Amino acid sequence: MLTEYQQKLRERYVAAPVMRAPEPWQPVPSGVIAVGGLLGIGFAVHPGSGHDLVMVVSHEGHGLFNAVTGEKIARDRDPDPDTSTPDASPDLTCPGLGPIEGTPVRIAGLFGGGLHSTTPDGWTVDVVSPEWPHDRVILSTGGGARKGPAGGTWWHVFHSSYSELRAAGFAASGRTLAVATSSDLTLWTRSQLDFDA
């Protein structure tokens, strides 16, 4: 049985429509990236540019995406069966590909693990399920995920009503937010942290 506080919180999340992420967050230019059979994702850093990269592990192999543009930069349709899924490794890693070949990447998703839930400058991402099994991704700042109306200090940025949520979180840099479902990848990016300005 829900407490009165829990019931009000549930009603607040159910009533909030999906909305654009606030400034400075921007969706990547490529939009939603379709990835059938997605199992999990992980972040890496491009050794040349320093940009965030997103590695995707799916039933169809491994892919590596530029987190600033959403562009696919590497693909392995036939990874080694011994390392093709993160459950083969005690630290849930898969070997990197393309510019991060040889670098293990921690993968969060169907087999466990997790991404960063906060950024160094105070953004937070939460997954709530007021109408389970449909998950909602809440982006907030200043500890506001449970305060006030949507669009003030928190935003309902993603509703997983059509596919199973696999992972949601930030890159270690705090400049990329990713939401992965069993069918697609959605990315938001920003050019700098708020305290860098």
Beta strands, then each sheet from edge to edge (+ up, - down):
strand 1: 26-27
strand 2: 33-34
strand 3: 38-45
strand 4: 52-58
strand 5: 61-66
strand 6: 72-76
strand 7: 93-95
strand 8: 104-106
strand 9: 108-109
strand 10: 123-131
strand 11: 134-141
strand 12: 154-160
strand 13: 165-170
strand 14: 176-181
strand 15: 184-189
sheet 1: 1+ 15- 2+
sheet 2: 1+ 15- 14+ 13-
sheet 3: 6+ 5- 4+ 3- 9+
sheet 4: 7+ 8-
sheet 5: 10+ 11- 12+
end
